Amino acid sequence: MGKPNVLARIVEGQDVHRAFGAPGDWGYHTAIGQGLYALLREKRSDG
């Protein structure tokens, strides 16, 4: 299975962070994975 079709998910109306999926889908070592992980941590700290 390949990477999620992010653009299709965004066009369907999903939030950008949901459209990209989990950080591990991209690899925590990649820029996208690190960005998604940071976004998740930020959202959790906001409550």
Buried (B, 14 or more C-beta within 10 A) or exposed (E): EEEBEBEEBBEEEBEEEEBBBEBEBBEEEEEBBBBBBEBEEEEEEEE
